[in-house]
């Protein structure tokens, strides 16, 4: 690659090479580098353009954002006066003082503006406990309307905290969808990460229903969706709940709530999407930006009122978790739908015309394109990370903990240019110091535990930094291996990392019984997602035998039970209990013997992703003896 182009790419955080999952160097095609630079507004198609862009970078300027950890002192040229979040001024002469309290500060002089972010040195160490990880939509009960809801979550938390002494419940992202049909089923492809998916509302818990006249309640009850279907029908659930919400909103007199700018933008987007369709890039030109858009005030008021009901029910969930050592942990998706509410409202700081994913690896041999719009690192820095901060605050408002999906995205994300395959992308780097400092500050203020999902192609720096910040990484049974030993054997439980949340699997990996039966190989082979099916079956047989051997060596599985799935699954959980990990997480999918995994990466409609309910109801789960066996194993070492 041309040296000048490489220098320009490096200056803008665009990778010209990377290391794959096997730590082998992979060089990026120069055309891909130029395309990604173009998406960042940098022209690098000709040598003259590259030279001009490099010259512009060398002009001296005060940084847009300065990051400090509490107790640090930093020299900075001509800073002037700082203003804190309350409007108080702090004179600064030559250096930022070490005594600044954690918080967000600003400095203006003429047209220049600098944000100063001061974060705590670390977070408090998370308590040592165990808990559950849930796909909430799958946790249905007799009171559900076709899918699990916030009342189911509240009841599950109260039950497991009282009956089993669990300390945490991690729930899939509850981010908002665009309120049109078809409904996006994936919780990891949200319209907005700042607002909540109303499909999770328990209609009969809303005040207007509980206080309503019998006739109104009967009209709402008639909309009920049977929760016993074999597939979760998100469209049917939304149609029923939207009709019920309309009835209840009108029964309250069609109120118009007081709205912040962010909530007004979100409600306006929802109203416009229902009128003009879900793709804002195809709306009339004057509606494509919130600064020039307007919508029917009544429809805006309705969507704002719905979000208020979501806030009320989320608050009730958190109250139910009040006695837990951690509480309810929310999941944060990597990015947003490029045609969704956040991409519309925050288009000045989000990258358009590009999606993010992952390069090829062992489990996803053709790479992944998640179809999500990422932050633009240059514009985040230029705006003092305000949009990122506000998004964190919105999710943490009802959370005792936060799991960051693909936490390596705070360092870098795999950008896939328009029309390219997932393998034809490259990494774009972010200011990890600032991204982590903002996360630490907002988690510190909320008293929240942070878990970073650091699986897959992740640089060692990511896991090491999480541990140093007292943020938990993730340890998954299928991946817990000694990479320094020949053949990378499974680690003995005593050698698992201490600063981690441990689990058997994740939503993107085979369930416990699915792994034991090779369901993940069968499903991918059937859909043509494997490069060498025979090799995959051979690898699975070896890994299954290796797992059984480890469980036997640890004295957790008797020789006569090596083909007994229930015994093996119980032994897997007992293995987790022997690790030093701070948090142990069990999944109902594993406990009740579900074979199919919730999501099969690399597929959209080819597999029923995010549509698979648990094979048992919440009421049946509470009576299932397998739950008691697993929770007893996890409790004994906590």
C-alpha positions in Angstrom: 0.0 0.0 0.0 1.2 3.5 -0.8 3.0 5.0 2.3 1.1 8.3 2.2 -2.3 6.6 2.0 -1.3 4.4 4.9 -0.3 7.4 6.9 -3.6 9.2 6.1 -5.6 6.1 7.0 -3.8 5.7 10.3 -4.4 9.3 11.2 -8.1 8.8 10.7 -8.3 5.5 12.5 -8.8 3.4 9.4 -6.9 0.0 9.6 -4.7 -1.0 6.6 -4.2 -4.4 8.2 -5.4 -6.5 11.1 -5.0 -9.8 12.8 -7.7 -12.5 12.4 -9.0 -14.9 15.0 -5.8 -17.1 14.6 -3.6 -14.0 15.1 -2.5 -14.0 11.4 -1.9 -10.8 9.6 -4.4 -9.8 7.0 -3.7 -6.8 4.7 -6.7 -4.7 3.7 -7.3 -3.9 0.0 -6.3 -0.3 -0.7 -9.6 0.3 -2.5 -11.5 -0.6 0.7 -9.3 1.8 2.7 -10.1 4.6 0.2 -13.8 3.8 0.3 -13.9 3.9 4.1 -11.9 7.2 4.2 -14.5 8.6 1.9 -17.3 7.6 4.3 -15.4 9.7 6.9 -15.4 12.7 4.5 -11.7 12.2 3.6 -10.7 12.2 -0.1 -7.8 9.8 -0.8 -8.4 8.7 -4.4 -5.4 10.5 -5.9 -1.9 11.3 -4.5 -2.8 15.1 -4.6 -5.9 14.5 -2.4 -3.9 12.4 0.0 -1.2 15.1 0.3 -3.8 17.8 0.9 -5.5 15.8 3.6 -2.2 15.0 5.4 -1.3 18.7 5.3 -4.6 19.7 6.9 -4.0 17.2 9.7 -0.7 18.8 10.6 -2.2 22.2 11.4 -2.0 22.8 15.2 -5.3 23.1 17.1 -6.8 22.6 20.5 -8.5 19.2 20.9 -12.2 19.0 20.8 -12.3 16.6 23.8 -9.8 16.1 26.6 -10.1 13.0 28.9 -8.8 12.8 32.4 -9.1 10.2 35.2 -9.8 11.8 38.6 -6.4 12.7 40.2 -4.6 13.2 36.9 -3.1 16.6 36.0 -2.7 17.5 32.3 -0.9 20.4 30.6 -3.0 22.0 27.9 -2.4 25.2 25.9 -4.5 28.2 26.5 -7.5 26.6 28.0 -9.0 29.6 29.9 -12.1 29.0 32.1 -13.9 25.7 32.6 -17.6 25.5 33.2 -19.1 22.5 35.1 -22.5 20.9 34.6 -24.1 23.3 37.0 -22.7 26.4 35.3 -20.0 27.2 37.9 -16.8 28.5 36.4 -13.3 27.1 37.3 -10.3 29.2 36.3 -7.5 27.1 34.8 -3.9 28.3 34.2 -1.6 26.1 32.1 -2.9 22.8 33.3 -6.1 21.0 34.2 -6.0 20.6 38.0 -5.8 17.1 39.5 -8.7 18.0 41.9 -11.5 18.1 39.4 -14.4 16.0 40.5 -15.7 13.3 38.0 -18.0 15.0 35.6 -18.4 16.8 32.2 -16.9 20.3 31.8 -16.8 22.7 28.9 -14.6 25.5 27.8 -15.5 28.1 25.1 -13.5 30.9 23.6 -15.0 32.5 20.6 -15.8 29.8 18.1 -13.6 27.2 19.9 -15.1 24.7 22.2 -13.5 22.0 24.3 -15.2 19.3 26.3 -13.3 18.0 29.4 -14.4 14.6 30.6 -13.2 13.6 34.1 -13.9 9.9 35.0 -13.3 8.0 38.2 -10.0 6.0 38.2 -12.0 2.7 38.3 -15.4 1.4 39.1 -16.0 -0.5 42.4 -15.4 -4.2 42.3 -18.6 -6.1 41.4 -20.0 -8.4 44.0 -19.4 -12.1 43.6 -22.8 -13.7 42.8 -24.8 -15.7 40.3 -27.9 -15.0 38.2 -29.7 -15.5 35.0 -29.5 -14.3 31.4 -32.9 -14.0 29.7 -34.2 -13.5 26.2 -37.3 -11.8 27.6 -39.5 -12.2 24.6 -39.2 -16.0 25.0 -40.3 -16.0 28.7 -44.0 -16.3 28.3 -46.7 -16.7 30.9 -50.4 -17.1 31.2 -50.7 -13.3 31.3 -48.5 -12.6 28.3 -49.8 -11.3 25.0 -47.9 -13.6 22.6 -44.4 -12.9 24.1 -42.6 -12.3 27.4 -43.1 -8.8 28.8 -42.0 -6.5 31.6 -44.5 -8.0 34.1 -43.0 -11.5 33.3 -39.6 -10.1 34.0 -40.7 -8.5 37.2 -42.3 -11.8 38.4 -39.2 -13.8 37.3 -36.9 -11.5 39.3 -39.0 -11.6 42.4 -39.3 -15.4 42.2 -35.6 -16.2 41.6 -34.4 -13.7 44.2 -36.7 -15.1 46.9 -36.6 -18.8 46.0 -33.0 -19.1 45.0 -31.1 -16.0 46.2 -30.0 -15.0 42.7 -28.1 -11.8 42.6 -28.6 -10.6 39.0 -30.8 -11.0 35.9 -29.3 -10.0 32.6 -32.0 -9.3 29.9 -31.6 -8.9 26.2 -31.7 -5.3 24.8 -35.1 -3.7 25.3 -34.4 -1.0 22.8 -37.2 0.6 20.7 -38.3 -0.7 17.3 -39.8 1.4 14.5 -43.6 1.1 15.1 -44.5 -0.2 11.6 -45.0 -3.6 10.0 -43.2 -5.9 9.7 -41.7 -5.4 13.2 -37.9 -6.0 13.5 -37.7 -9.1 15.7 -34.0 -8.7 16.5 -33.3 -6.9 19.8 -29.8 -6.2 18.5 -31.0 -4.2 15.5 -32.9 -1.4 17.2 -34.5 1.7 15.9 -33.3 3.5 19.0 -31.1 2.6 21.9 -32.4 5.6 23.9 -36.0 4.5 24.1 -37.9 1.3 24.9 -39.7 -1.3 22.8 -43.5 -1.0 23.7 -44.0 -4.7 22.7 -42.7 -5.5 26.2 -45.5 -3.6 27.9 -47.9 -5.5 30.0 -51.1 -3.9 28.9 -53.2 -4.9 31.9 -50.7 -3.2 34.3 -51.3 0.2 32.7 -53.1 2.6 35.0 -55.8 3.4 32.5 -56.7 -0.3 32.2 -56.6 -1.0 36.0 -58.8 2.0 36.7 -60.9 1.6 33.5 -64.6 0.9 33.2 -65.6 -2.7 32.6 -66.6 -2.0 29.0 -63.1 -0.6 28.3 -61.4 -3.5 30.0 -63.5 -5.9 28.0 -62.6 -4.2 24.7 -58.9 -4.4 25.6 -59.1 -8.0 26.7 -60.6 -9.0 23.4 -57.3 -8.0 21.7 -55.3 -10.6 23.7 -52.8 -12.7 21.8 -52.4 -16.4 22.7 -48.9 -16.9 24.1 -48.9 -20.6 23.2 -47.9 -20.4 19.6 -44.8 -22.2 18.3 -43.3 -19.0 16.9 -43.4 -15.5 18.4 -45.3 -13.3 16.0 -44.0 -9.8 16.7 -46.4 -8.3 14.1 -49.5 -9.8 15.7 -48.2 -8.7 19.2 -47.6 -5.1 18.0 -51.0 -4.8 16.2 -52.8 -6.0 19.3 -50.9 -3.9 21.8 -51.0 -0.8 19.6 -54.8 -1.1 19.4 -55.0 -1.5 23.2 -52.7 1.4 23.8 -54.7 3.6 21.6 -57.9 2.7 23.5 -56.2 3.4 26.9 -54.6 6.7 25.7 -57.9 8.0 24.6 -59.6 6.8 27.8 -57.2 9.1 29.7 -58.2 12.0 27.5 -55.4 11.7 24.9 -52.9 13.5 27.1 -49.8 15.2 25.7 -46.9 14.6 28.0 -44.1 17.1 28.7 -41.2 16.0 26.4 -37.5 16.6 26.3 -35.9 17.3 22.9 -34.8 13.7 22.6 -38.2 12.3 23.4 -40.0 14.8 21.1 -37.6 13.7 18.3 -38.3 10.0 18.9 -42.1 10.5 19.1 -42.0 12.6 16.0 -40.1 9.9 14.1 -42.6 7.3 15.2 -45.5 9.4 14.0 -43.8 10.1 10.6 -42.8 6.5 10.2 -46.4 5.4 10.6 -47.5 7.9 8.0 -44.7 7.8 5.5 -43.1 4.3 6.0 -40.2 3.0 8.0 -37.4 4.3 5.8 -36.7 7.9 6.5 -34.2 8.2 3.7 -37.3 7.9 1.3 -39.4 10.5 3.1 -40.1 14.0 1.6 -36.9 16.0 1.8 -38.2 18.4 4.5 -38.9 15.5 6.8 -35.5 13.8 6.6 -34.0 15.9 9.4 -35.5 16.7 12.8 -34.6 20.4 12.4 -37.1 20.7 9.6 -39.6 17.9 10.3 -43.0 18.2 11.9 -45.8 15.6 12.5 -49.4 15.4 13.7 -49.2 16.7 17.3 -51.7 14.0 18.5 -49.6 11.2 17.1 -46.5 12.6 18.6 -48.3 12.9 22.0 -49.5 9.2 21.7 -46.0 7.9 21.2 -44.6 10.0 24.0 -47.3 8.7 26.3 -46.4 5.1 25.4 -42.8 5.7 26.4 -44.0 7.0 29.7 -45.8 3.7 30.3 -42.5 1.9 29.4 -40.6 4.0 32.0 -43.2 3.1 34.7 -43.0 -0.6 34.1 -39.2 -0.6 33.9 -39.1 1.2 37.2 -41.3 -1.6 38.7 -38.9 -4.2 37.4 -36.0 -2.4 39.0 -37.9 -2.2 42.3 -38.4 -5.9 42.2 -34.6 -6.4 41.9 -33.9 -4.1 44.9 -32.8 -6.9 47.2 -30.4 -8.5 44.7 -26.6 -8.0 45.1 -26.5 -6.6 41.6 -30.0 -6.4 40.2 -31.3 -6.1 36.7 -28.6 -5.8 34.0 -29.6 -4.3 30.6 -27.9 -5.2 27.3 -26.7 -2.5 24.9 -26.7 -3.2 21.2 -23.6 -2.4 19.1 -25.4 0.0 16.8 -28.8 1.1 15.3 -30.9 0.5 12.2 -29.7 3.0 9.5 -33.3 3.8 8.8 -34.4 4.0 12.4 -35.1 6.7 14.9 -31.6 7.3 16.2 -30.1 7.3 12.7 -32.6 10.0 11.8 -32.3 12.1 15.0 -28.5 11.7 15.4 -27.4 11.6 11.7 -24.9 14.3 12.4 -22.8 11.9 14.6 -23.7 8.6 13.0 -22.0 7.2 9.9 -24.4 6.8 7.0 -23.9 4.5 4.0 -22.0 2.0 5.9 -22.8 -0.9 8.2 -20.8 -2.8 10.8 -20.2 -6.5 11.4 -17.3 -8.9 11.9 -14.5 -10.4 9.7 -14.6 -14.2 9.0 -13.9 -16.4 12.0 -14.3 -20.1 13.1 -18.0 -19.9 13.9 -18.9 -17.4 11.1 -16.7 -18.4 8.2 -18.1 -15.9 5.7 -18.0 -13.0 8.1 -20.9 -11.0 9.4 -22.8 -7.8 8.3 -25.0 -6.8 11.2 -26.7 -4.1 9.1 -26.1 -1.5 11.9 -25.1 2.2 11.6 -22.1 3.0 13.8 -20.9 6.3 15.5 -18.5 8.4 13.5 -15.5 8.7 15.7 -14.5 12.1 14.3 -17.9 13.6 15.0 -18.2 12.1 18.5 -15.0 13.8 19.5 -16.0 17.1 17.8 -19.2 17.1 19.8 -17.7 16.1 23.1 -19.3 12.6 23.1 -22.6 14.1 24.1 -24.8 11.8 22.0 -22.9 8.7 23.4 -23.3 10.1 26.9 -27.0 10.7 26.5 -27.5 7.2 25.1 -25.7 5.6 28.1 -27.8 7.7 30.5 -31.0 6.6 28.9 -30.2 2.9 29.2 -28.8 3.2 32.7 -31.9 5.1 33.9 -33.5 1.8 34.9 -30.5 -0.5 35.2 -28.3 -1.8 38.0 -25.8 -3.1 35.4 -25.0 -2.7 31.7 -23.7 -5.4 29.3 -22.0 -3.9 26.3 -22.5 -6.2 23.3 -19.2 -6.5 21.3 -17.4 -4.2 23.8 -14.4 -4.2 21.4 -16.5 -1.7 19.5 -15.4 0.9 22.0 -11.9 0.4 20.4 -12.8 -0.5 16.8 -15.6 -1.6 14.6 -15.5 -3.6 11.4 -17.0 -1.2 8.7 -18.5 -2.8 5.6 -18.8 -0.3 2.7 -22.0 -0.2 0.6 -22.3 -3.2 -1.7 -19.3 -5.0 -0.2 -19.3 -8.5 1.4 -18.6 -8.8 5.1 -15.1 -10.0 4.2 -14.4 -6.8 2.2 -14.4 -4.4 5.1 -11.8 -3.0 7.5 -11.6 -1.8 11.1 -12.2 1.8 12.1 -10.7 2.9 15.4 -12.4 5.0 18.1 -10.9 7.0 20.9 -11.1 4.1 23.4 -9.9 6.3 26.2 -12.9 8.7 25.8 -15.4 5.9 25.2 -14.4 4.0 28.3 -14.1 7.2 30.4 -17.7 8.2 29.5 -18.9 4.7 30.3 -17.1 4.6 33.6 -18.4 8.1 34.6 -22.1 7.3 33.8 -21.9 3.8 35.4 -20.3 5.4 38.5 -23.1 7.9 38.7 -25.7 5.2 38.4 -24.0 2.7 40.7 -24.0 0.2 37.8 -21.9 -2.9 37.2 -20.5 -3.1 33.6 -20.0 -6.3 31.6 -18.1 -6.2 28.3 -18.8 -8.9 25.8 -15.2 -9.5 24.7 -15.6 -12.7 22.7 -14.5 -13.5 19.1 -11.7 -11.5 17.3 -10.7 -9.3 20.2 -7.3 -7.8 20.9 -5.8 -8.7 24.4 -5.8 -5.0 25.3 -9.6 -5.1 25.5 -9.8 -7.7 28.2 -6.9 -6.3 30.1 -8.4 -2.8 30.1 -11.8 -4.1 31.3 -10.1 -5.9 34.2 -8.1 -2.8 35.1 -11.3 -0.7 35.2 -13.1 -3.4 37.2 -15.5 -4.0 34.4 -16.3 -7.7 33.8 -15.3 -9.5 30.6 -17.1 -12.6 29.4 -16.0 -16.2 29.8 -17.9 -18.8 27.8 -17.4 -22.6 28.2 -17.0 -23.2 24.5 -14.2 -20.6 24.3 -12.4 -21.0 27.7 -9.2 -22.6 26.3 -5.5 -22.5 27.0 -4.3 -20.8 23.9 -0.7 -21.2 24.9 -0.8 -25.0 25.1 -0.6 -27.3 22.1 -4.1 -27.9 20.7 -5.6 -25.1 22.9 -7.3 -27.5 25.4 -10.3 -26.5 27.5 -9.3 -24.7 30.7 -9.8 -26.3 34.1 -12.4 -24.2 35.9 -9.9 -22.9 38.5 -8.0 -21.2 35.6 -10.9 -19.2 34.3 -10.5 -15.4 34.6 -11.6 -13.8 37.9 -12.9 -10.5 36.4 -15.5 -12.1 34.2 -19.2 -13.1 33.8 -19.1 -16.8 33.2 -21.7 -18.8 31.2 -22.1 -21.9 29.2 -23.2 -20.2 26.0 -24.6 -16.9 24.6 -27.6 -16.0 22.4 -25.4 -16.4 19.3 -24.0 -19.8 20.2 -25.4 -23.3 20.6 -27.4 -24.1 23.7 -26.0 -26.8 26.0 -28.1 -29.6 24.6 -27.8 -28.1 21.1 -24.1 -28.5 21.4 -24.3 -32.0 22.8 -26.3 -33.0 19.7 -24.4 -31.0 17.2 -27.4 -29.0 16.3 -25.3 -25.9 15.5 -23.4 -27.9 12.8 -26.6 -29.4 11.4 -28.4 -26.1 11.1 -25.5 -24.3 9.5 -24.8 -27.2 7.1 -28.5 -27.3 6.0 -28.3 -23.6 5.2 -25.0 -23.7 3.3 -23.0 -21.7 5.9 -20.1 -24.1 6.2 -17.0 -24.2 4.0 -16.3 -27.9 5.0 -19.2 -29.8 6.6 -17.2 -33.0 7.2 -14.5 -31.0 9.0 -17.1 -29.3 11.2 -18.7 -32.6 12.2 -15.2 -33.9 13.1 -14.4 -30.8 15.1 -17.7 -31.0 17.0 -17.1 -34.7 17.9 -13.7 -33.9 19.2 -14.9 -30.9 21.3 -17.9 -32.9 22.7 -15.5 -35.7 23.8 -13.1 -33.2 25.3 -15.9 -31.5 27.3 -17.1 -34.8 28.7 -13.5 -35.7 29.6 -13.0 -32.5 31.5 -16.3 -32.9 33.4 -15.2 -36.5 34.4 -11.7 -35.3 35.3 -13.3 -32.7 37.6 -15.4 -35.4 39.3 -18.6 -33.8 38.1 -19.8 -36.6 35.8 -19.8 -40.3 36.3 -18.7 -42.7 33.5 -22.2 -44.2 33.2 -23.7 -40.7 32.5 -21.5 -39.6 29.6 -24.5 -39.9 27.2 -27.1 -38.6 29.7 -27.8 -35.0 28.5 -29.5 -33.9 31.7 -26.5 -35.1 33.8 -24.0 -33.5 31.5 -25.9 -30.1 31.6 -26.0 -30.2 35.4 -22.3 -31.0 35.4 -21.6 -28.0 33.1 -23.3 -25.7 35.6 -21.3 -27.3 38.5 -18.2 -26.6 36.5 -19.1 -22.9 36.3 -19.5 -22.9 40.1 -15.8 -24.0 40.4 -14.5 -20.9 38.5 -13.3 -17.8 40.3 -15.4 -15.6 38.0 -17.2 -12.8 39.8 -20.6 -13.5 38.1 -22.1 -16.8 37.0 -25.0 -16.7 34.5 -27.4 -19.5 33.7 -29.8 -19.6 30.8 -33.3 -21.1 31.0 -32.6 -22.4 27.5 -29.8 -24.6 28.9 -31.6 -25.6 32.0 -34.8 -26.9 30.3 -33.0 -28.6 27.4 -33.8 -26.4 24.5 -31.9 -27.6 21.4 -32.2 -24.5 19.1 -30.1 -21.4 19.7 -32.0 -18.1 19.8 -30.0 -16.6 16.9 -28.0 -18.1 14.2 -25.5 -15.5 12.9 -25.2 -15.2 9.2 -29.0 -15.7 8.7 -32.0 -13.5 8.6 -35.2 -15.2 7.4 -33.5 -18.6 6.8 -33.7 -19.4 10.5 -36.3 -18.3 13.1 -34.0 -15.9 14.8 -35.5 -14.2 17.9 -38.8 -16.0 17.4 -38.3 -19.1 19.5 -40.1 -19.2 22.8 -38.9 -21.2 25.7 -40.4 -24.7 25.5 -42.0 -24.1 29.0 -44.0 -21.2 30.4 -42.9 -19.1 33.3 -45.3 -21.0 35.5 -43.9 -24.3 34.4 -40.3 -23.1 34.8 -41.0 -22.2 38.5 -42.1 -25.8 39.1 -39.3 -27.5 37.1 -37.0 -29.6 39.3 -34.1 -29.0 36.9 -34.1 -25.3 38.0 -33.6 -26.2 41.6 -30.7 -28.6 40.7 -28.8 -25.9 38.7 -29.4 -23.1 41.1 -28.2 -25.2 44.0 -25.0 -25.9 42.2 -24.4 -22.2 41.5 -25.3 -21.1 45.0 -23.0 -23.5 46.8 -19.8 -21.6 45.6 -21.1 -18.1 45.7 
